[in-house]
């Protein structure tokens, strides 16, 4: 009921309090003029990360506000990396909405001033006109012409592409490719390729992490037999070994149309590496041989006829005249071969290790390193090629039997395929650190 003496309405005194921390910033009257400021403070208080939180080394837990701790971590991340939580977005939203609430308070103050002093209306109107003119001027000045549109140079594009591949720890790129034996990567196209024991050849887009089957074991017009090794040439082709015993072959697959071409007959062909400069392929046999194949004439010669051991698998070239071979099932079996010698002979690494070497990728920048997969012990090793000293770089809880491995030296990454059908990605900077990467995989 209106008060008969002062004509005011006191019914608002009986209003139930709002359950929301925010209030009406458009309210009029002296008691509502500060509502916007209250809303701003409430917004900040409700934004995760607004408090403080720190890592307690003794307790190995966060003391204080966990959201604030996460917000602090994100604030220190490389700005090129995308945010992984909503704290950053909420922080920005808080700073965006706060000034708007403050503007609401200004409007409320103006309304109150007019209601108390009608003569001030002309001043408010003049202020509104000036504000409108200023906004028009701002809009005209802020208009972006076509020639002023931002552009990115080719160098910047390459830098952004390189940065987009950067990861921390380990990333599961793709799954569902049973029994991956061979892995290769084409950084220029942003694709990885995997070949499986079941006769399938996949391409994996490294931006979207989607896989595509190029060849399946059910193709009636073509077959990879029992594929094992995989290497890419510079002309859109993949060289794949067929480990079908006496019927073993070196094959070339056109990655555009899936057409298969037989290059050479090599019994029990297993690993393959390409010398792009000399246009040659080096192929290991599971029975311990190493062959050289001229890819132009399709002729071959035996480099090593014995001494590599049974179940010889991987082969990798260092680009300096040396080859390294591995053994899928025997420990201490990594060999070094000088291909420039008059009579090349296998030499065991300086330190005979207790790991198997099913896959080998070489990084010859700086101090030469090999990245070696051991599917028996479920470990990925780094090996110093000068000393033979090895270190466990990746270990897993669950099923992780790495075999195929490839180096992307453009982006500083290593890709490893597993018997379980997963393709994993590891940054070189992390593999070269003393820290062990521990991952959890499906059983």
Backbone torsions as a table, in degrees:
resi	resn	phi	psi	omega
1	UNK	NA	136.6	177.2
2	UNK	-66.8	143.8	176.0
3	UNK	-72.7	123.9	-174.6
4	UNK	-67.6	-23.3	-175.8
5	UNK	-87.8	-41.2	-177.3
6	UNK	-111.8	-2.8	175.8
7	UNK	70.1	10.1	-179.0
8	UNK	-90.4	161.2	179.9
9	UNK	-106.9	111.4	-177.9
10	UNK	-94.9	8.6	-178.0
11	UNK	-63.6	-22.7	-178.8
12	UNK	-65.5	-19.9	179.2
13	UNK	-65.2	-23.2	-177.8
14	UNK	-92.1	1.7	-179.1
15	UNK	-63.0	135.6	175.2
16	UNK	-67.6	145.3	179.8
17	UNK	-64.4	145.5	179.2
18	UNK	-70.5	140.0	177.0
19	UNK	-80.7	-17.4	-179.4
20	UNK	-82.6	144.4	177.1
21	UNK	-71.8	-13.2	-178.1
22	UNK	-97.4	148.5	-179.5
23	UNK	-121.5	170.3	-176.1
24	UNK	-75.5	107.1	-178.3
25	UNK	-74.4	-8.2	-179.3
26	UNK	-98.9	2.4	-177.8
27	UNK	-61.9	150.3	179.1
28	UNK	-108.1	164.0	180.0
29	UNK	103.3	154.1	-175.5
30	UNK	-61.6	-37.4	-177.0
31	UNK	-73.6	-10.0	-178.8
32	UNK	-106.8	-5.3	-173.9
33	UNK	-63.3	-27.3	-178.2
34	UNK	-96.2	7.2	-178.7
35	UNK	-59.1	-40.3	-176.6
36	UNK	-62.4	-41.9	179.7
37	UNK	-63.6	-38.9	177.0
38	UNK	-62.7	-40.0	179.8
39	UNK	-63.8	-40.4	178.9
40	UNK	-61.1	-47.5	179.5
41	UNK	-63.3	-38.0	179.6
42	UNK	-65.5	-39.3	179.4
43	UNK	-62.4	-44.5	179.2
44	UNK	-63.7	-38.5	-179.5
45	UNK	-68.3	-27.7	-179.1
46	UNK	-90.1	-5.5	-179.0
47	UNK	-81.4	122.1	178.2
48	UNK	-57.1	138.3	178.6
49	UNK	94.0	2.2	-177.3
50	UNK	-77.5	-19.4	-179.3
51	UNK	-87.9	-142.7	178.3
52	UNK	-139.0	143.8	178.6
53	UNK	-151.9	142.6	-177.6
54	UNK	-136.5	155.9	178.3
55	UNK	-84.0	126.3	178.8
56	UNK	-96.6	107.9	-176.8
57	UNK	-62.2	-38.7	-177.3
58	UNK	-66.6	-45.3	-177.9
59	UNK	-85.8	-12.5	-176.3
60	UNK	53.5	47.5	179.5
61	UNK	-154.8	171.2	179.8
62	UNK	-87.1	130.7	173.6
63	UNK	-102.4	128.2	-177.9
64	UNK	100.0	-146.2	-175.9
65	UNK	-82.6	114.6	-179.7
66	UNK	-62.4	-40.6	179.4
67	UNK	-60.7	-39.9	178.9
68	UNK	-65.7	-37.6	178.1
69	UNK	-62.8	-45.5	178.8
70	UNK	-63.6	-41.1	178.6
71	UNK	-60.2	-41.3	179.3
72	UNK	-65.0	-39.6	176.6
73	UNK	-60.6	-45.1	-178.5
74	UNK	-66.0	-34.7	-179.1
75	UNK	-64.3	-26.1	-179.7
76	UNK	-93.2	0.7	-179.7
77	UNK	-73.9	160.2	173.7
78	UNK	-58.4	126.3	-177.2
79	UNK	-62.1	-15.4	178.3
80	UNK	-76.2	-19.7	-178.1
81	UNK	-81.6	139.9	175.9
82	UNK	-69.9	149.0	176.1
83	UNK	-66.7	143.3	-178.7
84	UNK	-103.1	-7.0	176.4
85	UNK	-132.2	177.7	-177.5
86	UNK	-89.2	-0.6	-175.7
87	UNK	-60.1	-43.2	179.8
88	UNK	-62.0	-42.1	-179.3
89	UNK	-64.8	-42.6	-179.9
90	UNK	-66.6	-34.8	178.1
91	UNK	-62.8	-44.6	178.5
92	UNK	-64.2	-42.6	-179.2
93	UNK	-61.4	-38.7	179.6
94	UNK	-61.3	-43.9	-179.4
95	UNK	-72.7	-23.4	179.4
96	UNK	-78.8	-42.7	-175.8
97	UNK	-80.7	-27.8	-178.5
98	UNK	-54.7	-51.6	178.8
99	UNK	-60.5	-32.4	178.7
100	UNK	-66.5	-40.4	176.1
101	UNK	-63.6	-36.8	177.5
102	UNK	-64.1	-36.9	176.6
103	UNK	-63.4	-38.3	177.8
104	UNK	-60.7	-38.6	-179.9
105	UNK	-64.5	-39.6	178.0
106	UNK	-60.5	-42.5	177.8
107	UNK	-61.4	-43.6	-180.0
108	UNK	-62.6	-40.2	178.6
109	UNK	-63.2	-41.8	178.9
110	UNK	-63.2	-42.0	179.3
111	UNK	-62.0	-41.4	-179.9
112	UNK	-65.0	-40.2	-179.0
113	UNK	-63.0	-42.0	179.7
114	UNK	-65.3	-40.6	-178.1
115	UNK	-65.8	-33.7	-179.1
116	UNK	-86.6	-29.7	-178.8
117	UNK	-137.4	88.3	-177.9
118	UNK	-54.8	-26.0	-178.1
119	UNK	-67.9	-18.1	-179.8
120	UNK	-80.6	-4.5	-176.5
121	UNK	-60.2	-36.5	-179.5
122	UNK	-64.4	-37.9	178.0
123	UNK	-65.8	-40.8	178.0
124	UNK	-63.6	-42.0	179.8
125	UNK	-63.1	-43.5	179.4
126	UNK	-61.6	-39.6	178.0
127	UNK	-63.2	-40.0	-180.0
128	UNK	-64.6	-41.4	179.0
129	UNK	-62.6	-44.9	179.6
130	UNK	-61.7	-41.4	178.8
131	UNK	-62.9	-41.6	179.9
132	UNK	-63.0	-42.3	178.5
133	UNK	-63.9	-39.9	179.5
134	UNK	-64.7	-40.3	179.1
135	UNK	-64.2	-39.4	178.8
136	UNK	-63.8	-44.6	178.3
137	UNK	-61.1	-41.9	179.8
138	UNK	-62.9	-43.3	-179.2
139	UNK	-62.1	-40.5	179.3
140	UNK	-66.7	-40.9	-178.9
141	UNK	-70.6	-30.4	-176.2
142	UNK	-82.9	-8.3	-179.0
143	UNK	-64.1	127.2	-177.2
144	UNK	-95.8	120.5	178.0
145	UNK	-78.5	160.3	-178.9
146	UNK	-57.7	-40.4	-178.3
147	UNK	-71.1	-15.5	178.4
148	UNK	-94.3	0.0	179.7
149	UNK	-62.8	141.7	-179.4
150	UNK	-65.9	145.4	178.1
151	UNK	-132.2	156.8	-178.6
152	UNK	-120.3	127.2	179.5
153	UNK	-71.9	164.1	178.9
154	UNK	-62.2	-38.9	178.9
155	UNK	-62.7	-41.4	178.4
156	UNK	-65.9	-38.0	177.7
157	UNK	-61.5	-43.0	179.3
158	UNK	-64.4	-39.7	178.7
159	UNK	-63.5	-44.3	179.0
160	UNK	-63.5	-39.4	178.5
161	UNK	-63.5	-40.4	179.6
162	UNK	-66.0	-42.0	-179.7
163	UNK	-64.8	-35.5	-176.3
164	UNK	-63.7	-20.7	179.4
165	UNK	-86.8	-12.4	-175.9
166	UNK	-65.4	134.6	-179.6
167	UNK	-135.1	165.9	175.5
168	UNK	-115.3	129.0	179.4
169	UNK	73.1	-115.3	-176.5
170	UNK	-134.1	147.0	178.0
171	UNK	-130.7	129.6	172.7
172	UNK	-81.3	108.9	-174.4
173	UNK	-81.1	-46.4	-177.5
174	UNK	-152.4	159.0	-175.6
175	UNK	-139.3	171.4	173.1
176	UNK	82.5	20.1	178.0
177	UNK	-113.2	86.4	-169.1
178	UNK	-58.8	130.6	172.2
179	UNK	60.8	64.3	176.6
180	UNK	-75.1	122.6	177.9
181	UNK	-108.4	-31.9	-178.4
182	UNK	-126.3	141.9	178.8
183	UNK	-135.7	139.2	173.0
184	UNK	-143.3	156.3	-177.4
185	UNK	-136.6	140.5	175.4
186	UNK	-117.1	94.1	-176.3
187	UNK	-61.8	-32.3	-177.7
188	UNK	-65.7	-30.8	178.5
189	UNK	-98.0	-7.4	-178.3
190	UNK	67.1	39.6	-178.2
191	UNK	-134.3	148.3	169.9
192	UNK	-115.3	155.4	179.3
193	UNK	-129.1	140.5	178.3
194	UNK	-131.9	146.5	175.6
195	UNK	-125.8	139.1	-174.0
196	UNK	-114.0	157.8	178.8
197	UNK	-62.9	-21.7	-178.8
198	UNK	-83.7	6.7	173.9
199	UNK	89.6	22.1	-179.1
200	UNK	-110.1	144.6	174.2
201	UNK	-120.3	123.8	-177.9
202	UNK	-116.7	150.6	163.8
203	UNK	-113.0	144.3	-179.2
204	UNK	-127.1	120.6	176.9
205	UNK	-74.0	120.2	-173.8
206	UNK	-82.0	-4.3	174.1
207	UNK	-92.3	-44.7	-178.4
208	UNK	-98.2	-11.1	-177.7
209	UNK	61.4	28.8	177.0
210	UNK	-99.1	144.5	-178.7
211	UNK	-111.1	153.7	-179.4
212	UNK	-138.1	133.1	178.7
213	UNK	-84.8	119.8	177.1
214	UNK	-86.5	-43.5	179.0
215	UNK	-136.2	137.1	176.1
216	UNK	-118.3	161.5	-179.4
217	UNK	-66.9	-16.9	-177.7
218	UNK	-90.8	-0.1	179.5
219	UNK	-63.4	123.0	-177.4
220	UNK	-74.9	-27.7	-175.1
221	UNK	-90.2	-9.5	-177.9
222	UNK	-153.8	156.7	178.8
223	UNK	-154.3	140.9	176.5
224	UNK	-94.0	1.2	-178.0
225	UNK	67.9	-123.1	176.1
226	UNK	-113.2	79.5	-174.3
227	UNK	-65.6	150.6	-177.7
228	UNK	-137.5	-67.1	-177.7
229	UNK	-92.1	160.3	-177.4
230	UNK	-149.7	132.1	175.6
231	UNK	-147.5	148.9	-177.3
232	UNK	-106.3	140.0	171.6
233	UNK	-94.9	-173.8	-177.2
234	UNK	-95.2	12.3	-173.7
235	UNK	-127.7	29.6	177.1
236	UNK	77.0	26.6	179.7
237	UNK	-122.9	153.1	176.4
238	UNK	-120.2	127.7	176.0
239	UNK	-94.8	126.6	-174.9
240	UNK	-129.6	137.5	176.6
241	UNK	-93.4	142.1	176.5
242	UNK	-108.5	110.4	-175.5
243	UNK	-92.1	50.7	-177.6
244	UNK	-95.2	51.8	175.8
245	UNK	58.0	-129.9	-178.3
246	UNK	-64.0	-19.8	-180.0
247	UNK	-94.4	14.2	-176.9
248	UNK	-60.5	148.6	-176.6
249	UNK	-145.5	161.9	164.8
250	UNK	-105.9	124.1	-175.5
251	UNK	-117.4	155.2	170.5
252	UNK	-122.1	130.4	-179.9
253	UNK	-113.0	126.7	172.5
254	UNK	-73.6	115.8	-173.8
255	UNK	-73.1	-11.2	178.5
256	UNK	-83.5	-45.8	-175.7
257	UNK	-116.8	-2.3	178.2
258	UNK	78.2	7.9	-178.6
259	UNK	-67.8	135.2	-177.7
260	UNK	-107.1	135.2	177.7
261	UNK	-127.8	130.7	177.2
262	UNK	-81.2	126.9	-178.0
263	UNK	-99.5	-45.6	-177.8
264	UNK	-155.6	149.4	175.6
265	UNK	-91.6	114.8	-179.0
266	UNK	-134.8	105.6	-178.7
267	UNK	-54.7	134.8	177.1
268	UNK	56.1	34.7	-179.9
269	UNK	-57.6	134.8	-174.2
270	UNK	-128.2	-72.8	-178.9
271	UNK	-95.9	156.5	178.4
272	UNK	-146.9	139.1	174.6
273	UNK	-139.7	145.9	-175.8
274	UNK	-110.6	137.2	168.4
275	UNK	-100.9	98.2	-173.3
276	UNK	-65.9	-32.8	-178.2
277	UNK	-69.2	-45.1	-178.2
278	UNK	-88.4	-4.6	-178.0
279	UNK	56.5	49.8	-179.4
280	UNK	-129.8	154.0	174.7
281	UNK	-118.4	142.2	175.3
282	UNK	-114.4	125.0	-172.2
283	UNK	-126.1	130.4	174.3
284	UNK	-94.4	150.9	172.8
285	UNK	-106.5	147.8	-178.3
286	UNK	-64.2	-16.8	179.8
287	UNK	-92.7	11.1	170.7
288	UNK	100.3	20.8	-179.8
289	UNK	-110.5	159.0	174.5
290	UNK	-129.1	123.5	-178.3
291	UNK	-116.0	150.5	174.0
292	UNK	-111.7	129.9	-178.1
293	UNK	-120.0	124.0	173.4
294	UNK	-78.8	114.5	-173.8
295	UNK	-74.5	-15.3	177.8
296	UNK	-82.6	-47.3	-177.8
297	UNK	-94.5	-13.8	-177.1
298	UNK	63.4	26.8	175.0
299	UNK	-96.5	158.3	-177.2
300	UNK	-138.8	157.4	173.3
301	UNK	-144.0	153.0	-178.9
302	UNK	-87.9	124.9	178.2
303	UNK	-89.6	-49.3	178.7
304	UNK	-126.0	122.3	-179.7
305	UNK	-98.1	-19.6	178.2
306	UNK	-159.7	163.0	178.2
307	UNK	106.2	-6.7	177.9
308	UNK	-91.4	-12.3	178.8
309	UNK	88.5	161.4	177.9
310	UNK	-72.3	159.2	-178.2
311	UNK	55.6	35.2	173.3
312	UNK	-63.2	134.3	-174.2
313	UNK	-126.8	-84.7	-170.1
314	UNK	-71.3	153.1	169.7
315	UNK	-143.0	139.4	179.5
316	UNK	-141.5	145.8	179.9
317	UNK	-108.1	139.7	-179.3
318	UNK	-92.8	-1.6	-179.5
319	UNK	76.5	5.9	-178.7
320	UNK	-127.2	23.2	176.0
321	UNK	92.1	7.0	179.7
322	UNK	-120.0	147.3	175.6
323	UNK	-118.9	148.0	176.3
324	UNK	-124.1	132.6	179.7
325	UNK	-119.1	154.1	179.9
326	UNK	-126.7	173.2	-179.2
327	UNK	-131.6	125.8	-173.2
328	UNK	-69.6	-30.3	-170.3
329	UNK	-122.6	-3.7	-176.9
330	UNK	-117.0	141.3	-179.5
331	UNK	-81.4	152.9	176.7
332	UNK	62.0	39.5	-169.0
333	UNK	-117.4	11.8	179.7
334	UNK	-76.1	131.0	-175.9
335	UNK	-121.2	152.2	175.9
336	UNK	-118.6	134.8	-177.0
337	UNK	-130.7	127.0	175.7
338	UNK	-88.0	105.1	-176.4
339	UNK	-72.7	-14.5	-179.7
340	UNK	-87.2	-9.8	-179.5
341	UNK	-68.1	152.0	177.7
342	UNK	-59.9	-41.1	176.5
343	UNK	-128.8	89.2	-178.2
344	UNK	-58.1	137.2	178.8
345	UNK	-137.6	143.1	-179.8
346	UNK	-73.3	135.7	175.8
347	UNK	-119.9	132.9	177.4
348	UNK	-72.0	154.6	178.5
349	UNK	-63.2	154.5	-176.9
350	UNK	-53.2	-34.7	178.3
351	UNK	-116.1	121.2	178.6
352	UNK	-79.8	113.4	-174.7
353	UNK	-95.6	169.7	-177.3
354	UNK	-102.4	22.1	179.6
355	UNK	-112.7	156.2	173.5
356	UNK	-86.2	159.0	-175.7
357	UNK	-131.1	74.3	-177.5
358	UNK	-73.0	-28.6	178.8
359	UNK	-141.2	144.4	-178.2
360	UNK	-134.7	131.3	171.4
361	UNK	-127.6	134.4	-175.4
362	UNK	-107.8	136.5	173.7
363	UNK	-120.5	105.2	-173.5
364	UNK	-97.4	4.1	177.2
365	UNK	-73.5	133.1	-177.9
366	UNK	67.0	-130.5	178.2
367	UNK	-82.3	122.2	-174.1
368	UNK	-60.3	131.7	177.4
369	UNK	-130.9	151.5	170.9
370	UNK	-116.3	142.1	174.2
371	UNK	-111.1	118.5	-167.3
372	UNK	-122.2	132.7	178.8
373	UNK	-97.3	137.9	177.8
374	UNK	-125.5	97.3	-176.0
375	UNK	-77.2	-16.4	179.9
376	UNK	-74.6	-44.4	-177.9
377	UNK	-99.7	2.3	176.3
378	UNK	59.9	51.3	-176.6
379	UNK	-139.4	147.2	168.0
380	UNK	-110.8	124.8	-176.7
381	UNK	-106.1	153.8	163.1
382	UNK	-108.6	140.2	-177.2
383	UNK	-129.7	128.6	173.5
384	UNK	-78.6	116.2	-174.3
385	UNK	-69.4	-22.7	-179.7
386	UNK	-78.2	-39.2	-175.3
387	UNK	-107.5	-17.7	-175.8
388	UNK	78.8	2.3	-179.3
389	UNK	-69.7	130.2	-178.7
390	UNK	-114.5	159.3	178.0
391	UNK	-146.3	138.9	174.5
392	UNK	-69.4	121.6	-178.7
393	UNK	-104.4	-36.3	-178.6
394	UNK	-135.8	131.6	176.4
395	UNK	-138.8	154.2	-174.0
396	UNK	-130.0	152.3	166.5
397	UNK	-100.1	116.0	-173.3
398	UNK	111.2	-163.4	-175.9
399	UNK	-85.0	117.9	178.1
400	UNK	-150.7	91.9	-178.3
401	UNK	-114.6	83.6	-174.8
402	UNK	-73.8	140.6	177.8
403	UNK	-131.1	-75.3	179.0
404	UNK	-69.8	143.9	-179.2
405	UNK	-150.0	144.5	-179.4
406	UNK	-146.4	149.4	-179.2
407	UNK	-106.9	130.9	170.7
408	UNK	-105.0	90.8	-175.5
409	UNK	-75.5	-17.6	177.9
410	UNK	-66.6	-41.9	-177.8
411	UNK	-104.9	-1.0	179.1
412	UNK	69.7	48.9	-176.4
413	UNK	-134.2	155.6	174.2
414	UNK	-123.2	134.3	177.5
415	UNK	-113.3	132.9	179.9
416	UNK	-128.9	132.2	176.3
417	UNK	-103.6	147.9	-174.6
418	UNK	-118.1	160.9	176.1
419	UNK	-60.7	-28.6	180.0
420	UNK	-77.0	-5.6	175.7
421	UNK	93.5	20.1	-179.7
422	UNK	-107.5	146.2	173.8
423	UNK	-112.0	120.7	-176.8
424	UNK	-111.8	151.6	178.2
425	UNK	-123.1	134.5	179.9
426	UNK	-133.1	131.3	176.0
427	UNK	-72.6	141.2	178.2
428	UNK	-61.5	-37.9	-177.3
429	UNK	-61.8	-28.9	178.6
430	UNK	-83.2	-41.0	179.4
431	UNK	-63.7	-30.2	-178.4
432	UNK	-84.1	-10.6	177.5
433	UNK	-78.8	162.5	180.0
434	UNK	-73.7	-7.0	-176.9
435	UNK	-77.4	140.2	175.7
436	UNK	-85.6	129.6	175.0
437	UNK	-85.3	118.9	178.7
438	UNK	-111.6	122.6	-178.8
439	UNK	-120.5	157.6	176.8
440	UNK	-114.3	125.3	-179.2
441	UNK	-120.3	170.7	177.2
442	UNK	-68.2	154.9	-179.8
443	UNK	-84.2	NA	NA
